[in-house]
């Protein structure tokens, strides 16, 4: 089926659904205090540690709590299951735990649950799927009924970020009994919602936890029930949203989002996410001798791309141009770096200065958002650079990148929702398989920043690294991505850049 035919069919389906919506009463929503939502992913396990899907993270955030909580509005770390915390030294933390909290099955929360969970997930023999979430932990030690000491393998200042969303605490007695398989079917947490029904891969029903502890920085849940359904087809989800069978959907394709924006009972938000894109230029010559080994050429490319135009006209919504190789809210990120404006004349001058008055020909590799890549190819063509698009699947492109076979690369990174630049800038400049700059000074600064607990000192070191990256134009940071949400206008819902919906903060209008 051609792309053109697909778009026609989508428009027909949405038009029919729109007519149905106008004639049909609402089935979901405020009336029965139940939020009906859907996604496409068949989630096989509800155990956060044994699935890698964002949907697994969404479930976990509703039903489980971590030791800490990052306030999505202020970005401050607040005690959650912990009552308080402190750094004893660069590799040791101490937590005083809240008392009087119970899990959904009535099991009492205490230090045994924290120690059991942390020691289980940090043990490599237990094969937690997302190792970067836990492989910095050495062990946890019980100091008292409600007091725990956490030992790190080495200084890891972004520990707070991981403890505030990536390490949910499980009931030790229940988990020891049922294991990952049993927990994946029937999870038990302390969170604002509890799972009361689960058809694996098809449906999850949540109920408000009426005993949720009143001092939680998450607040108290408002909506009584949440019902998730797995629906593989985008058009079916859109149709059900319009006819009242659903209240909320996300990851809506752009053309459908544009159509849904015209539906009276539906609100569409094209909300900014932490995913950012950039152009990688092989300054280190990993792929062999190439024009990007000259800084003037890298700066020419930086002036040649109309980032603002692409962000505004193709990405749309809340997308914005970025100038540093990080997401703006991430700890350590700064916008106070050299900025390359869209200036084709300057780009041509720099190319001539570098010995390429007539430009050159190069392959541009990419794996997603082809229209964005094609727009950038047009910009490059205008200054004399002929870029041939080599569009591959992510896995195929990754192998080429790892194998030093890519000279010019359009790529993106979402940082897994981690609000710290150690999860992006630190990854791409540390002489690993994805580092095409190979700058020893940048590497050393980033390593230093990744190991300092003092926040002001961390910021200062990261600032030096980010400024050098920009001065040398090792990459061209592009813009932020958006996620398209569509939901009932009866629902008060606010999206956040980590793209994890917090239904416990939502309510009916």
N, C-alpha and C positions, 0 to 999 in steps of 0.2 A: 504494500500500500504506500503510495507516495505521500510526502509530507503535506502537499497541497490538499490531497483528498482527506487526510486526517483532520486538517484544520476545518474543512467544510463540514465533516461529520460532527466535529466538536461543536461547531456553531449551531448545527441542526438540533443536536441533543440538548444544548443549553437553551435554545429557543423554545423547544417543546416543554422542557422542564419549567421555563419561565411562565408559559401559559398555564401549566398545571398549578404552579405556585399561586397564581392570581386567583384560581378557583378553589383551592384546597385550604382547609383550616390547618393551623400549625399542629404538629404531632409531638414535637419535642420542646424542651426549654423550660421557661419560667413556670409554666402552669403546674407541672408536677415536680418542680425543684430538682430536675435531673438534667445534667449537661451531657448531651450525646455528641461524641466526637469520633473521628476515624483517622486512620493512617493506612498506608499500603503494605507496610512491612509485616510479615508473619513472624511475630516474636515467639521463639520457641522456649525461652526461659525468662522468668522474671527475676532471676538472680543477677544483680548488677555486675557481679564479678565474673559471670560466665556468659555474658553476651557483649557484643561490641557495638550494638545498634544505639543510635540516639534515642529511639523509642524506649529502650531499656533504661536509659538515664531518666527519661521523663517519668516512667513508672516509679523508679526508685525515689525520685525527689518528692513524689506525693505520699509514699507510704513509709519511707525511712527517714531517719535523721542522722546527721554526722555530728562529730564533736563540736564543729564550728559552723557558722552560716555567713556567707557573704551577702550582705544586704544588696539587692540588685539595683537599688536607686543610689545609695551613698557609696557603694563598693567597700564599705567597712566590714572587717571580720568581727563577728559577734559570737559569744559563747552560745551553743545550742544545747547539746547533751552535756557539754562541759558547763560548769558554773563559772569557771575562770581558768586561765592558762598563763604560763610564763616560760620564757627561755631560761634555762639554768646555765647553759653555755651554747656554743655553736652547733652541738650535736645532741643536745638533750632538752626535752620539754617536759613540763609537769602540768597535769590537769586535775583540777578539783571538779568532781562530777555533781550534777544535780541529783537531788533525792526526791523520792515520791513519784517517779515516772514508771509506767508499766508498758509492756509490749501489748500488741493487739490481742494476744492469747492469754493475757493476765500475768505473764512472767515478769518478775520485778527486774528493773534495769539497775545495774550496779557495775562496779569495776571489772567483775568477772566477764561480762559481756564485751567490754572494750578490749580487754587483754586477749580474750579468745579470738575475737574478730580480727584484730590487727595481727596477731601472731599467725593465724591461719592464712590470711591473704598475702602476707609478706613472705611466707615460706614458698620458695619456688617449686617445691615438690607438689604443691596443690594446684599449680598451673592456672593461676588467675590469667584471664585472657589479655587484659590491658596492663602489661607489666609496668609501664612507666608511671602508673598511678600508685604503685606500691613498692617498686624495687629500690626506693631510697630509704626504706625503713629497715632497721636492724631487728628491733623487737620492742615489745611493750612489757612493763612490769607492774604488778599490783603493789601499791604501797599501803592500801587500806581499803575498806569497803567502798569508798567513793573517791579514791585517789589513785592516779596512774602516772607512771613515768614512761616517756617514749624516747627510745634511743634511735638516732639516725646513723646511717653508715658513714656519712660525711656531711659537712655543712650543706644545708639545702634550704635556703631562705624562703623559697616558694612553698615550703611545707604547709603553711597556713592555707594557701589556695587549694591544695589537694585535700586537706582535712576539712574543707568547707564545701564539699560537694561530691568528691570522688571516693570517699571511704565511709559508706553507710555502716552503722553499727547494728549487728544482728544479735538475736537472743541466743546465748551460748548453749543452753540446754536443748532448745528446739533444733538448732542447726546441727548440733552434734548427733542428734537422733535421725534427722531426715536427710542431711547432706545437701549438696548443691542441687541434685536432681529433685528432691522433695521440695526444697525451698523454691526452686524455679517454677513449680506448679502452684504451690500455696505459700507465698511469702508472708512473713510476719515482721513488722517493724514497730516503731514508736510514733510514726508520722501522723500528719493531719488527716490522712485517709487510710482506710484499710480495705484490702481486697476481700470481697465476700463471694465472688463467683469468677471462675476462670475457665474458659474453653480455649485450650492451647492453640495459639495462632489465629484465633477467630474473635474472641470477645473477652473483655475484662470489665467487671463491675466493681466499683469502689463505693464505699459508704463513708460519710463523715465520721471521724473519730471524736465522739462526744466527750471522751475523757482526755483529749489532748491537753498537755500541760499549759496552763495559762500564761506562763512567763516566756514561752517560745518566741524568739524574734521572727519566726515565720508568721506569727499571728494565728488567729483562730479561723478555720475554714468556714466559709459561708454557705456554699452550695451543698445540698444534702447528699446527692448521688452523682457519680460520674459513670458513664457507660461508654466504653471504647469498643469499636467494631473495626475489624480489618476488612478493607474494601480495596481490591487491587486496581480498579479503574478510576482514573481522575474524573472522567465524565460522570460516572455514577455518583461519586462523592459530591460533585458540584450540583447535580440534579437533586440529590437528597437534601443538600443544604437549602436549596431554593424552595423545595416542597415541604420542608419542616421535619424531615426525618433525621437531620443532623443539625447541631448548633455551631460546630467548629471544625474546620479543616485547615491543614497547613501544607507547605511545600506545593502550593498551587502553581501550575505552569502559567507563565506570563500571559498568554493569550486568554486563558480561562479567567485569570484574575481580572483582566481588563473587562471581560464580559460580565463577570459577577459584580463588578463595581457599579453596574447599571441596574442591578436588582434592588427594588425598594427595601426589602427586609434584611439585606445583607450588607455588612461592612467589610471592606477590603483594606488591609494595611500592608504596604510594601516596606517592611521594617528592616533596618540595618542589622547585619549580623557581624560576628567577629571574623568572618572569612574575608581575607584580603588577597589581592592578586599582584603579581609583579612580573617583569621581564628579567630573566637571568641572562647575563652576557658573560661569556667564558673569558674573563680577565686573566685567569691563571694559565690559559692555554692547555687545559686538560684534553681537549678534543683535537689538539694540534694547533699549528700556527693559524691565527685568525685575526680579523680586523679589531675585535673587541679587546685585544691586548693593549690597545692604545686608548688612554683615558679620553682623548678628544672624540673618538668614535662613540664611546659609551655616553658621553655628554650630548653628542649630536642626536643619538637615538632618544635620549631623555627630552630634548627640546622638540623632537619631531612628532611625538604622540599627543594627540588632543585628548588628554585624559578627562578633562571637564566635559567635553562634548559626549564622549562615550558613556561616562557616568550618568549624565543627565538624560541623554536621549535613548540609550540602549538598556542600561541597568535600571534607571528610574528610581522612584520611591525615595528612600532616605539615603541612598548611596552618596558617598562623598570621596573626593580625591584625597589620597594620603601622600605624605612626603618622606616619612620614615618607614623602615622595614619592620612594622609592627602595627597592631591595632591601637588606635588612640587612647583607649582607656586602660590598656595593659600597664601594669606597674613597670616603670622604667622607660616607657615610651615617651618621646618628645617630638614636637613638631618644629622645634627651633633648630632646623638644619637648613642647608642650602636647598632652594626650591628651583626646579626646572620648569619654567613656564612654556606654554605651547608657542614655539617660535621657529617656524620652518626656515626663515632666513638665517637665523643663528645656527641652526642645524647644518645648513649647507656650508656655511663659513667654517664650522668645526670639521666637517668632512674634508674640505679642501686643505685645511691646516694639517690634518692627519695624513694627507697624501691620497685622498680619494675624491678628487674634484668631480668625478662622474659617478660617484657612489660605488656600490658593489652588490653582488648577489649572495644570498645566504638562505639557508633553510630555517624556518621558524617552526618549532615543535609546540604542540598543544594537545590538550585532552578534553577540554570542556569549553562551553560558551563560544562556539565557533563564530557567531556574529561579532563578538568583541575582537577576536583575533583578526577577522577580515577587515574590520574598521581600522585596526592598527597597521595592517599591511598596506591599506590605502594611504595612510599618513606617511609611512616609510617610502612608498613609491613616489610621493610628491617631492621628497628631498633627494631622490636618486638611489635609494636602497631597494633592491628587488628581493622581497622576502617570499620564499616559497613555503606555503603552509603544509606541514606534515602533521596531520591530525591522527592521533593514535588513541587506543584505549589506555586508561591510566596505568594498568599493570605493564603494558608494553613500553610505554614512555619511561616509567620508573626504571626498568631494566636498562634502557639506553642511558639515562641520567647516571645511574650507578656505575655503568660501564664506560663513562667519559666519552660518550659518543654523541653528545648534544652540545652545539655551540650557542644556540639562541633558543630560549625556552620561555613560553608563556605558562605560568603555573599559579596555583593558589594554595592557601593553607588556612584552616579554621581554628587552629590551636586547641581543638577539642574543648573549646569553651573555657580554657585556662586563662585567667586574667593576669598574666605575668609574661614578660617578654622572653623569659628563659625557655618558654615553650614555642618560640618562633625564631627570634633573632639568634638565640643561643644555639638552635639546631642547625641553622644554615650557614654558620661561619666558624665551625669548630673542626675543620679539616676532615669531615666525614664524606660519605659518598655524594651528598647533596651540596657540598661547598665548592662553588666555582670561582671563588675569590682567592682563597688560600692566603689570607693576610694574617701574618703571625701576630701583629699588634692588636688587630681586632679580636682575634681568637683569645689572646691573653686577657684583654679587658673584659670580655664577656665571661670568661672563666672566673675572673676575680669577682665580677658582679654576681655571678651565680653562687658564690660561696661566702658572701658577706651578709651578716644578719642586720647590721645597721642600715636602715632604709635610706637615709640621706647619702650615705657613702655608696650604696648600690646605685642610686639614681645618678650620682656624679660619674661613676665609672661607665654606666650604660650610655650616658650622654656623650662621652668621648667616643665610644664605639660607634654609635649611630651617626655622629657627625663625620667620622672618617668614612663610613660606608657611603654616605651621601656625597661627600667631597670627591671620592674616587668613582662615584656612579657605578658601583659594582652591580647594582640592580636598579631598575626603575620601578619604585612602588607605584601602583596604579590607583585603585579605588577600593571601596568596601562593597561587598555583595549584599543583597537583600533577600529576605525570605518572605514569600507571599502568604499572608493569612487571610482567611475569609470566615466570617462568623456572624451569628445572629446579632441584630442591632439591639436585642434585649440583653445581651451579655456585656458586662463591663470587663474587658480583657485587655491587659497590657503586655506586649511582647518585649523581650530583652535581647541584647546582642548575642548572648550565648545560645539563643534559639531553643531554649528549654522552657516550655510553657509552665507557669506556676499557677495551676488551677486553684491552689489553696489561697491565692490572692484575688481570685476572680469572684464576681457576685452578679446577681441579677439587678438590672436597673429598676 
